Amino acid sequence: MADILIKNGMVITVDKDRRVLMDGAVAVENDRIIDIGETDAIVKAYDADIVIDAHKMAVLPGLMDGHAHAGHSILRTLGMHNETWYKACNNIYAQGSTEEYWAADAALLNLERLKFGTTCGINFFGGGDSIMRVDDPKYAKGHCEEAEKVGVRTFLAVGLRRGPYPSLYSEWVGDKKRDYTVAVEKQISVSEKIIKENHGRGNGRIKIATMFPTPHPERAPIVGKELEDVKYQSKLTNELIEKYDLMLTMDGHNTSTIKFCHEELDMSGPHCVYNHSTELLEEEIRLCAETGTNISHSPSAVASMIGRCPVTELIEAGANVVMASDAGAPDRSFDMFRHMFQCKRYHGRHFRDSGYLPPGKILEMTTIDGAKAFRLDDQIGSLEKGKKADIILVDLNKPHFYPLNMPVDKVTFFANGNDVDTVIVDGEILMQGREVKTVDEYAIMEAAQEQLEAALGRIDTTGLYDLTKNYWGKSHY
């Protein structure tokens, strides 16, 4: 007896044999896949409480998102046409946000991921230039509570924000503002409270990770007192990592930064997931492979226009590279299908060779390789007997998929997030027929709108909605 039986689907397992079953079925009991195979055999072997007919659908593991930001979803498009985007992030995240803001954003970003078939992802608890809301654990509590309601898996990355230290924060009670500063040690202690209160909640779907503001020796040498301070800060962070066995993630790596973190800060290894990682030294490519340091690649991010992440070189060297959205702002979405397509074009254009990054590898980067980076590849990332039942169904019965053949190519090159029909996490149906079962999506969207307007009422909004003079009719602004 099974709880859920998915039959008649094109099953893309991403298992060790990379099996694709053109008429396949998956049996689920509780939170686990108990069998997978040809439809005839599985249907004969199992009765089920719920039977899902996946005829003309692709059945595949839930997608992974290797890097994103909480807070960003509510700020979509603001300041993206001028230099005020970072200003908006910095001002709102540290000084203009409330518990309600972070809760509304968490609901929105996880709803978007759910609707697009992403069942596991990581979010920095802030952004801009690593401005984190780590002055009080109440903000993270609201985020985690709303994420738990939606039902997808998520990591919330907390830790030291970018300096100066002590860092300025503001608390709002109604329309009353209270400013205060928070030292390095307090940010670490708040992060530890967040870990204790939230790590593992939601039957393990909600986890906490650590983050660290990426040092940039390529911009200016880090020496003397500055080096002492960075080493002290990394020591505090590493102690948290070791105490709670946490993942470490950093944003915005560039030439020489991975080398610096490895040599000076003892920050490398399989527990590390480093984003962007553009224009790496050859030595750093080898270092990632040798240490097991994971790289998350955001092909649709602005950083990928400014510099190139050497994805193909990293893969050939033996490093693990995972796909990432870099969040739903300022100019992109959480649609991992979009990022898969972009990744193929991005690197093919670089080499002027369409043979780079075959569709199978791109799908691996967004499933099993992502699970490996999260240290969950023994649990999720592929459809296999005994693994967690994190499964998505993509509706292929649409003109842009016809004729129906080669499902891996169709999913990788032709799908978009709105083609996702059904999402199952931990054996629980979170969405079916694009109807979300766990939360009121319209209420979530309304709350996000309200929180944006409230946040903008607390900060200087100059330039956030401005268009440049060359917005229309010119090739560059």
PELINVEN-V387981 format. One record per residue. N is the residue number from 1. PHI is phi in whole degrees, -180 to 180 (NA if undefined). PSI is psi as a letter, one per 40 degrees, with the letter a starting at -180 (999 if undefined). D_CENTER is the distance of its C-alpha to the mean C-alpha in Angstrom with 2 decimals. Layout:
n->N phi->PHI psi->PSI d_center->D_CENTER
n->N phi->PHI psi->PSI d_center->D_CENTER
//
This chain:
n->1 phi->NA psi->h d_center->35.03
n->2 phi->-119 psi->i d_center->31.35
n->3 phi->-81 psi->d d_center->29.42
n->4 phi->-131 psi->h d_center->27.61
n->5 phi->-126 psi->h d_center->28.85
n->6 phi->-101 psi->h d_center->27.05
n->7 phi->-131 psi->i d_center->29.70
n->8 phi->66 psi->f d_center->30.68
n->9 phi->-100 psi->i d_center->27.24
n->10 phi->-87 psi->g d_center->26.20
n->11 phi->-92 psi->h d_center->24.24
n->12 phi->-101 psi->h d_center->21.86
n->13 phi->-78 psi->d d_center->21.56
n->14 phi->54 psi->f d_center->19.82
n->15 phi->-78 psi->a d_center->22.11
n->16 phi->-63 psi->d d_center->24.03
n->17 phi->-95 psi->e d_center->26.50
n->18 phi->53 psi->f d_center->23.99
n->19 phi->-69 psi->i d_center->26.21
n->20 phi->-125 psi->h d_center->26.12
n->21 phi->-101 psi->h d_center->28.43
n->22 phi->-71 psi->d d_center->29.82
n->23 phi->-135 psi->g d_center->31.22
n->24 phi->-113 psi->i d_center->29.17
n->25 phi->-144 psi->i d_center->28.56
n->26 phi->-132 psi->h d_center->26.38
n->27 phi->-107 psi->h d_center->27.88
n->28 phi->-126 psi->h d_center->25.96
n->29 phi->-130 psi->h d_center->27.58
n->30 phi->56 psi->b d_center->26.01
n->31 phi->-104 psi->e d_center->22.43
n->32 phi->-123 psi->i d_center->23.31
n->33 phi->-79 psi->h d_center->24.15
n->34 phi->-102 psi->e d_center->27.87
n->35 phi->-166 psi->i d_center->28.83
n->36 phi->-155 psi->h d_center->27.87
n->37 phi->174 psi->a d_center->30.36
n->38 phi->-66 psi->i d_center->32.60
n->39 phi->-56 psi->d d_center->33.06
n->40 phi->-56 psi->d d_center->36.80
n->41 phi->-69 psi->d d_center->36.48
n->42 phi->-70 psi->d d_center->33.69
n->43 phi->-64 psi->d d_center->35.39
n->44 phi->-69 psi->d d_center->38.65
n->45 phi->-85 psi->d d_center->37.21
n->46 phi->-136 psi->h d_center->35.34
n->47 phi->-90 psi->i d_center->36.06
n->48 phi->-150 psi->i d_center->33.19
n->49 phi->-68 psi->d d_center->32.86
n->50 phi->-125 psi->h d_center->30.35
n->51 phi->-115 psi->h d_center->30.67
n->52 phi->-111 psi->h d_center->28.20
n->53 phi->-85 psi->h d_center->29.79
n->54 phi->-98 psi->f d_center->27.21
n->55 phi->-57 psi->h d_center->29.90
n->56 phi->63 psi->f d_center->28.56
n->57 phi->-128 psi->i d_center->24.95
n->58 phi->-93 psi->h d_center->22.52
n->59 phi->-114 psi->h d_center->21.28
n->60 phi->-149 psi->i d_center->18.30
n->61 phi->-63 psi->i d_center->15.63
n->62 phi->-58 psi->i d_center->12.63
n->63 phi->-81 psi->i d_center->9.80
n->64 phi->-114 psi->i d_center->6.79
n->65 phi->-125 psi->h d_center->3.43
n->66 phi->-83 psi->e d_center->4.34
n->67 phi->-169 psi->h d_center->3.87
n->68 phi->-162 psi->a d_center->4.39
n->69 phi->-134 psi->h d_center->7.61
n->70 phi->-70 psi->i d_center->9.63
n->71 phi->97 psi->d d_center->12.89
n->72 phi->-70 psi->d d_center->12.10
n->73 phi->-58 psi->d d_center->12.45
n->74 phi->-73 psi->e d_center->16.04
n->75 phi->-101 psi->e d_center->16.85
n->76 phi->-48 psi->h d_center->16.22
n->77 phi->71 psi->e d_center->18.92
n->78 phi->-64 psi->h d_center->20.71
n->79 phi->70 psi->e d_center->22.31
n->80 phi->-74 psi->e d_center->20.64
n->81 phi->-100 psi->e d_center->24.14
n->82 phi->-151 psi->a d_center->25.45
n->83 phi->-95 psi->e d_center->24.72
n->84 phi->-95 psi->e d_center->23.91
n->85 phi->-59 psi->d d_center->20.10
n->86 phi->-63 psi->d d_center->19.75
n->87 phi->-62 psi->d d_center->22.72
n->88 phi->-63 psi->d d_center->21.20
n->89 phi->-60 psi->d d_center->18.09
n->90 phi->-62 psi->d d_center->20.45
n->91 phi->-71 psi->d d_center->23.05
n->92 phi->-74 psi->d d_center->21.12
n->93 phi->-62 psi->d d_center->18.66
n->94 phi->-91 psi->d d_center->21.52
n->95 phi->-129 psi->e d_center->24.53
n->96 phi->-120 psi->e d_center->24.00
n->97 phi->-104 psi->i d_center->21.58
n->98 phi->-127 psi->i d_center->22.71
n->99 phi->-58 psi->d d_center->21.56
n->100 phi->-66 psi->d d_center->21.70
n->101 phi->-61 psi->d d_center->19.44
n->102 phi->-68 psi->d d_center->16.52
n->103 phi->-68 psi->d d_center->17.31
n->104 phi->-64 psi->d d_center->17.48
n->105 phi->-65 psi->d d_center->14.22
n->106 phi->-61 psi->d d_center->12.44
n->107 phi->-63 psi->d d_center->14.45
n->108 phi->-67 psi->d d_center->13.73
n->109 phi->-67 psi->d d_center->9.96
n->110 phi->-75 psi->d d_center->9.98
n->111 phi->-64 psi->d d_center->13.02
n->112 phi->-62 psi->d d_center->11.62
n->113 phi->-59 psi->d d_center->8.93
n->114 phi->-58 psi->d d_center->12.00
n->115 phi->-64 psi->d d_center->14.27
n->116 phi->-98 psi->e d_center->12.37
n->117 phi->84 psi->e d_center->12.22
n->118 phi->-93 psi->h d_center->8.63
n->119 phi->-102 psi->e d_center->9.70
n->120 phi->-154 psi->h d_center->7.19
n->121 phi->-159 psi->i d_center->3.68
n->122 phi->-118 psi->i d_center->4.07
n->123 phi->-133 psi->h d_center->5.72
n->124 phi->-62 psi->i d_center->8.83
n->125 phi->-87 psi->g d_center->11.73
n->126 phi->140 psi->a d_center->12.93
n->127 phi->172 psi->a d_center->13.06
n->128 phi->66 psi->b d_center->15.76
n->129 phi->-98 psi->g d_center->17.32
n->130 phi->57 psi->f d_center->15.60
n->131 phi->-93 psi->h d_center->17.37
n->132 phi->-104 psi->i d_center->16.25
n->133 phi->-91 psi->g d_center->17.92
n->134 phi->-122 psi->f d_center->19.47
n->135 phi->-93 psi->d d_center->23.07
n->136 phi->-156 psi->h d_center->23.30
n->137 phi->-69 psi->e d_center->21.39
n->138 phi->-65 psi->d d_center->22.16
n->139 phi->-70 psi->d d_center->19.31
n->140 phi->-68 psi->d d_center->16.66
n->141 phi->-59 psi->d d_center->18.84
n->142 phi->-62 psi->d d_center->18.57
n->143 phi->-59 psi->d d_center->14.79
n->144 phi->-67 psi->d d_center->14.83
n->145 phi->-62 psi->d d_center->17.78
n->146 phi->-71 psi->d d_center->16.32
n->147 phi->-61 psi->d d_center->13.11
n->148 phi->-62 psi->d d_center->15.69
n->149 phi->-64 psi->d d_center->17.76
n->150 phi->-65 psi->d d_center->15.33
n->151 phi->110 psi->e d_center->14.94
n->152 phi->-80 psi->i d_center->11.55
n->153 phi->-83 psi->i d_center->10.14
n->154 phi->-152 psi->i d_center->7.99
n->155 phi->-108 psi->h d_center->8.28
n->156 phi->-108 psi->h d_center->9.66
n->157 phi->-95 psi->h d_center->10.61
n->158 phi->-126 psi->i d_center->14.19
n->159 phi->152 psi->a d_center->17.10
n->160 phi->-68 psi->h d_center->19.32
n->161 phi->-83 psi->i d_center->18.77
n->162 phi->-67 psi->i d_center->20.45
n->163 phi->-66 psi->a d_center->24.22
n->164 phi->-75 psi->i d_center->26.97
n->165 phi->-115 psi->i d_center->27.83
n->166 phi->-64 psi->i d_center->28.86
n->167 phi->-101 psi->i d_center->26.27
n->168 phi->-82 psi->h d_center->27.29
n->169 phi->-133 psi->i d_center->25.83
n->170 phi->-136 psi->i d_center->27.27
n->171 phi->-114 psi->h d_center->27.62
n->172 phi->-112 psi->h d_center->28.78
n->173 phi->-123 psi->h d_center->31.15
n->174 phi->65 psi->b d_center->32.18
n->175 phi->-103 psi->e d_center->33.18
n->176 phi->-98 psi->h d_center->34.05
n->177 phi->-112 psi->h d_center->32.07
n->178 phi->-124 psi->h d_center->32.33
n->179 phi->-94 psi->i d_center->31.28
n->180 phi->-161 psi->i d_center->30.91
n->181 phi->-113 psi->i d_center->29.60
n->182 phi->-130 psi->h d_center->27.47
n->183 phi->-79 psi->i d_center->28.19
n->184 phi->-54 psi->d d_center->26.05
n->185 phi->-62 psi->d d_center->27.41
n->186 phi->-69 psi->d d_center->26.68
n->187 phi->-62 psi->d d_center->23.01
n->188 phi->-68 psi->d d_center->22.85
n->189 phi->-67 psi->d d_center->24.87
n->190 phi->-65 psi->d d_center->22.74
n->191 phi->-60 psi->d d_center->19.60
n->192 phi->-66 psi->d d_center->21.70
n->193 phi->-63 psi->d d_center->22.73
n->194 phi->-62 psi->d d_center->19.19
n->195 phi->-60 psi->d d_center->18.66
n->196 phi->-61 psi->d d_center->22.01
n->197 phi->-83 psi->d d_center->21.53
n->198 phi->-128 psi->e d_center->18.08
n->199 phi->-66 psi->h d_center->17.04
n->200 phi->95 psi->e d_center->17.58
n->201 phi->-69 psi->i d_center->18.37
n->202 phi->65 psi->f d_center->18.11
n->203 phi->57 psi->f d_center->19.59
n->204 phi->89 psi->e d_center->16.91
n->205 phi->-73 psi->d d_center->13.94
n->206 phi->-101 psi->h d_center->13.12
n->207 phi->-129 psi->i d_center->12.84
n->208 phi->-110 psi->h d_center->13.08
n->209 phi->-121 psi->i d_center->12.21
n->210 phi->-106 psi->i d_center->14.11
n->211 phi->-134 psi->i d_center->13.61
n->212 phi->-149 psi->h d_center->16.46
n->213 phi->-66 psi->h d_center->17.37
n->214 phi->-61 psi->h d_center->17.86
n->215 phi->-71 psi->i d_center->21.65
n->216 phi->-127 psi->g d_center->23.11
n->217 phi->-68 psi->e d_center->26.46
n->218 phi->-72 psi->e d_center->26.49
n->219 phi->-88 psi->d d_center->27.22
n->220 phi->-160 psi->i d_center->29.88
n->221 phi->-57 psi->h d_center->31.11
n->222 phi->-101 psi->h d_center->29.87
n->223 phi->-140 psi->i d_center->33.17
n->224 phi->59 psi->b d_center->35.48
n->225 phi->-61 psi->d d_center->34.43
n->226 phi->-62 psi->d d_center->30.98
n->227 phi->-65 psi->d d_center->30.36
n->228 phi->-59 psi->d d_center->31.78
n->229 phi->-65 psi->d d_center->29.48
n->230 phi->-64 psi->d d_center->26.29
n->231 phi->-65 psi->d d_center->27.54
n->232 phi->-64 psi->d d_center->28.32
n->233 phi->-65 psi->d d_center->24.90
n->234 phi->-68 psi->d d_center->23.24
n->235 phi->-62 psi->d d_center->25.82
n->236 phi->-61 psi->d d_center->24.86
n->237 phi->-67 psi->d d_center->21.16
n->238 phi->-62 psi->d d_center->22.14
n->239 phi->-65 psi->d d_center->24.41
n->240 phi->-63 psi->d d_center->21.67
n->241 phi->-58 psi->d d_center->19.64
n->242 phi->-69 psi->d d_center->22.84
n->243 phi->-65 psi->d d_center->24.04
n->244 phi->-114 psi->e d_center->21.10
n->245 phi->53 psi->g d_center->19.70
n->246 phi->-105 psi->i d_center->16.24
n->247 phi->-79 psi->i d_center->13.46
n->248 phi->-117 psi->h d_center->13.61
n->249 phi->-132 psi->i d_center->11.14
n->250 phi->-135 psi->i d_center->12.51
n->251 phi->-114 psi->h d_center->11.94
n->252 phi->83 psi->f d_center->14.50
n->253 phi->-65 psi->i d_center->16.42
n->254 phi->-148 psi->a d_center->19.51
n->255 phi->-50 psi->h d_center->22.94
n->256 phi->82 psi->e d_center->24.19
n->257 phi->-72 psi->d d_center->21.47
n->258 phi->-67 psi->d d_center->20.32
n->259 phi->-59 psi->d d_center->24.04
n->260 phi->-62 psi->d d_center->24.71
n->261 phi->-63 psi->d d_center->22.13
n->262 phi->-70 psi->d d_center->23.60
n->263 phi->-80 psi->d d_center->27.19
n->264 phi->-102 psi->d d_center->27.37
n->265 phi->-118 psi->e d_center->24.71
n->266 phi->56 psi->f d_center->24.30
n->267 phi->-121 psi->g d_center->20.56
n->268 phi->-161 psi->i d_center->19.74
n->269 phi->131 psi->i d_center->19.40
n->270 phi->-63 psi->e d_center->17.39
n->271 phi->-86 psi->e d_center->15.70
n->272 phi->-101 psi->h d_center->14.25
n->273 phi->-128 psi->h d_center->11.04
n->274 phi->-112 psi->h d_center->11.99
n->275 phi->-95 psi->i d_center->10.39
n->276 phi->65 psi->c d_center->12.66
n->277 phi->50 psi->f d_center->15.64
n->278 phi->-94 psi->i d_center->18.11
n->279 phi->51 psi->f d_center->21.82
n->280 phi->-71 psi->i d_center->21.80
n->281 phi->-71 psi->i d_center->25.21
n->282 phi->-57 psi->d d_center->26.47
n->283 phi->-60 psi->d d_center->26.91
n->284 phi->-72 psi->d d_center->23.22
n->285 phi->-61 psi->d d_center->22.35
n->286 phi->-63 psi->d d_center->24.88
n->287 phi->-62 psi->d d_center->23.64
n->288 phi->-61 psi->d d_center->20.11
n->289 phi->-66 psi->d d_center->21.88
n->290 phi->-70 psi->d d_center->24.47
n->291 phi->-93 psi->e d_center->22.38
n->292 phi->81 psi->e d_center->19.47
n->293 phi->-65 psi->h d_center->17.02
n->294 phi->-88 psi->i d_center->13.73
n->295 phi->-116 psi->h d_center->12.52
n->296 phi->-103 psi->h d_center->9.18
n->297 phi->-110 psi->h d_center->10.53
n->298 phi->-112 psi->g d_center->9.74
n->299 phi->-67 psi->e d_center->13.01
n->300 phi->-95 psi->e d_center->13.08
n->301 phi->-79 psi->i d_center->12.71
n->302 phi->-59 psi->d d_center->16.02
n->303 phi->-59 psi->d d_center->15.87
n->304 phi->-80 psi->e d_center->16.21
n->305 phi->-85 psi->d d_center->19.35
n->306 phi->-79 psi->d d_center->20.80
n->307 phi->-146 psi->i d_center->20.33
n->308 phi->-112 psi->h d_center->19.37
n->309 phi->-79 psi->h d_center->17.12
n->310 phi->-78 psi->g d_center->19.63
n->311 phi->-58 psi->d d_center->17.52
n->312 phi->-65 psi->d d_center->20.67
n->313 phi->-66 psi->d d_center->22.55
n->314 phi->-63 psi->d d_center->20.00
n->315 phi->-63 psi->d d_center->19.98
n->316 phi->-65 psi->d d_center->23.77
n->317 phi->-77 psi->e d_center->24.09
n->318 phi->106 psi->e d_center->22.34
n->319 phi->-84 psi->i d_center->18.99
n->320 phi->-95 psi->h d_center->15.76
n->321 phi->-121 psi->h d_center->13.35
n->322 phi->-121 psi->i d_center->9.99
n->323 phi->-81 psi->i d_center->8.54
n->324 phi->-146 psi->i d_center->5.76
n->325 phi->-91 psi->d d_center->6.20
n->326 phi->65 psi->f d_center->6.83
n->327 phi->84 psi->i d_center->6.81
n->328 phi->-98 psi->f d_center->9.86
n->329 phi->-164 psi->i d_center->12.55
n->330 phi->-82 psi->e d_center->15.12
n->331 phi->-134 psi->f d_center->15.69
n->332 phi->-151 psi->i d_center->12.95
n->333 phi->-128 psi->a d_center->11.08
n->334 phi->-88 psi->e d_center->8.11
n->335 phi->-73 psi->h d_center->10.58
n->336 phi->-70 psi->d d_center->9.44
n->337 phi->-65 psi->d d_center->13.22
n->338 phi->-59 psi->d d_center->13.87
n->339 phi->-72 psi->d d_center->11.78
n->340 phi->-62 psi->d d_center->13.59
n->341 phi->-63 psi->d d_center->16.82
n->342 phi->-60 psi->d d_center->16.27
n->343 phi->-60 psi->d d_center->15.62
n->344 phi->-60 psi->d d_center->18.92
n->345 phi->-68 psi->d d_center->20.86
n->346 phi->-59 psi->d d_center->19.61
n->347 phi->-83 psi->d d_center->20.83
n->348 phi->-63 psi->d d_center->23.73
n->349 phi->-67 psi->d d_center->25.02
n->350 phi->-59 psi->d d_center->24.82
n->351 phi->-91 psi->e d_center->27.02
n->352 phi->53 psi->f d_center->28.88
n->353 phi->-151 psi->h d_center->28.41
n->354 phi->-74 psi->e d_center->26.76
n->355 phi->-78 psi->e d_center->26.84
n->356 phi->-74 psi->h d_center->23.84
n->357 phi->59 psi->g d_center->20.70
n->358 phi->-60 psi->i d_center->22.18
n->359 phi->-58 psi->d d_center->20.35
n->360 phi->-62 psi->d d_center->20.31
n->361 phi->-67 psi->d d_center->18.53
n->362 phi->-62 psi->d d_center->15.88
n->363 phi->-68 psi->d d_center->15.31
n->364 phi->-59 psi->d d_center->15.35
n->365 phi->-60 psi->d d_center->12.60
n->366 phi->-102 psi->e d_center->10.37
n->367 phi->-132 psi->c d_center->11.98
n->368 phi->-67 psi->d d_center->14.19
n->369 phi->-68 psi->d d_center->13.13
n->370 phi->-65 psi->d d_center->9.54
n->371 phi->-61 psi->d d_center->11.51
n->372 phi->-63 psi->d d_center->13.79
n->373 phi->-61 psi->d d_center->11.46
n->374 phi->-83 psi->e d_center->10.61
n->375 phi->59 psi->f d_center->14.41
n->376 phi->-126 psi->e d_center->14.42
n->377 phi->-69 psi->e d_center->15.92
n->378 phi->-84 psi->e d_center->19.16
n->379 phi->-118 psi->d d_center->17.75
n->380 phi->-139 psi->i d_center->15.20
n->381 phi->101 psi->e d_center->14.11
n->382 phi->-153 psi->i d_center->17.59
n->383 phi->-98 psi->h d_center->20.37
n->384 phi->-144 psi->i d_center->23.05
n->385 phi->-58 psi->h d_center->25.74
n->386 phi->97 psi->e d_center->24.88
n->387 phi->-84 psi->i d_center->21.10
n->388 phi->-60 psi->i d_center->19.13
n->389 phi->-87 psi->g d_center->19.49
n->390 phi->-107 psi->h d_center->15.98
n->391 phi->-136 psi->i d_center->17.28
n->392 phi->-125 psi->i d_center->16.91
n->393 phi->-117 psi->h d_center->19.91
n->394 phi->-107 psi->h d_center->19.99
n->395 phi->-76 psi->h d_center->23.25
n->396 phi->-95 psi->e d_center->25.08
n->397 phi->-85 psi->f d_center->28.23
n->398 phi->-140 psi->i d_center->27.77
n->399 phi->-55 psi->d d_center->29.68
n->400 phi->-75 psi->e d_center->26.92
n->401 phi->-105 psi->e d_center->26.63
n->402 phi->-86 psi->i d_center->30.39
n->403 phi->-66 psi->i d_center->32.21
n->404 phi->-81 psi->h d_center->30.19
n->405 phi->-165 psi->i d_center->29.80
n->406 phi->41 psi->g d_center->27.44
n->407 phi->-62 psi->d d_center->24.47
n->408 phi->-65 psi->d d_center->21.95
n->409 phi->-63 psi->d d_center->22.97
n->410 phi->-64 psi->d d_center->23.00
n->411 phi->-67 psi->d d_center->19.48
n->412 phi->-74 psi->d d_center->18.09
n->413 phi->-100 psi->d d_center->20.35
n->414 phi->-114 psi->e d_center->21.49
n->415 phi->-79 psi->i d_center->19.00
n->416 phi->-134 psi->i d_center->16.89
n->417 phi->-58 psi->d d_center->14.74
n->418 phi->-75 psi->e d_center->17.99
n->419 phi->-84 psi->e d_center->19.58
n->420 phi->-71 psi->h d_center->17.71
n->421 phi->-96 psi->d d_center->20.56
n->422 phi->-136 psi->i d_center->19.74
n->423 phi->-132 psi->h d_center->16.90
n->424 phi->-123 psi->h d_center->17.92
n->425 phi->-131 psi->h d_center->16.17
n->426 phi->57 psi->f d_center->18.50
n->427 phi->77 psi->e d_center->21.29
n->428 phi->-105 psi->h d_center->20.97
n->429 phi->-77 psi->h d_center->21.01
n->430 phi->-92 psi->d d_center->18.57
n->431 phi->-148 psi->h d_center->19.42
n->432 phi->-147 psi->h d_center->22.42
n->433 phi->60 psi->f d_center->24.02
n->434 phi->66 psi->e d_center->21.11
n->435 phi->-94 psi->h d_center->22.51
n->436 phi->-76 psi->h d_center->20.14
n->437 phi->-94 psi->e d_center->22.04
n->438 phi->-98 psi->d d_center->20.45
n->439 phi->-140 psi->i d_center->20.41
n->440 phi->-91 psi->h d_center->22.33
n->441 phi->-67 psi->d d_center->20.05
n->442 phi->-71 psi->d d_center->22.81
n->443 phi->-65 psi->d d_center->23.29
n->444 phi->-64 psi->d d_center->19.63
n->445 phi->-66 psi->d d_center->20.01
n->446 phi->-64 psi->d d_center->23.32
n->447 phi->-65 psi->d d_center->22.08
n->448 phi->-63 psi->d d_center->19.43
n->449 phi->-61 psi->d d_center->22.33
n->450 phi->-63 psi->d d_center->24.55
n->451 phi->-72 psi->d d_center->22.25
n->452 phi->-63 psi->d d_center->21.79
n->453 phi->-62 psi->d d_center->25.57
n->454 phi->-67 psi->d d_center->26.16
n->455 phi->-65 psi->d d_center->23.95
n->456 phi->-66 psi->d d_center->25.66
n->457 phi->-74 psi->e d_center->28.92
n->458 phi->-103 psi->e d_center->28.29
n->459 phi->-131 psi->i d_center->27.64
n->460 phi->-75 psi->h d_center->29.26
n->461 phi->-100 psi->e d_center->27.93
n->462 phi->-55 psi->h d_center->29.97
n->463 phi->87 psi->e d_center->28.49
n->464 phi->-66 psi->d d_center->25.30
n->465 phi->-107 psi->e d_center->26.67
n->466 phi->-74 psi->h d_center->28.94
n->467 phi->-101 psi->i d_center->29.09
n->468 phi->-72 psi->i d_center->30.59
n->469 phi->-66 psi->d d_center->34.11
n->470 phi->-101 psi->f d_center->32.98
n->471 phi->-61 psi->d d_center->30.39
n->472 phi->-112 psi->i d_center->32.81
n->473 phi->81 psi->e d_center->35.10
n->474 phi->-122 psi->i d_center->33.97
n->475 phi->-92 psi->e d_center->31.81
n->476 phi->-155 psi->i d_center->30.25
n->477 phi->-126 psi->999 d_center->29.68
//
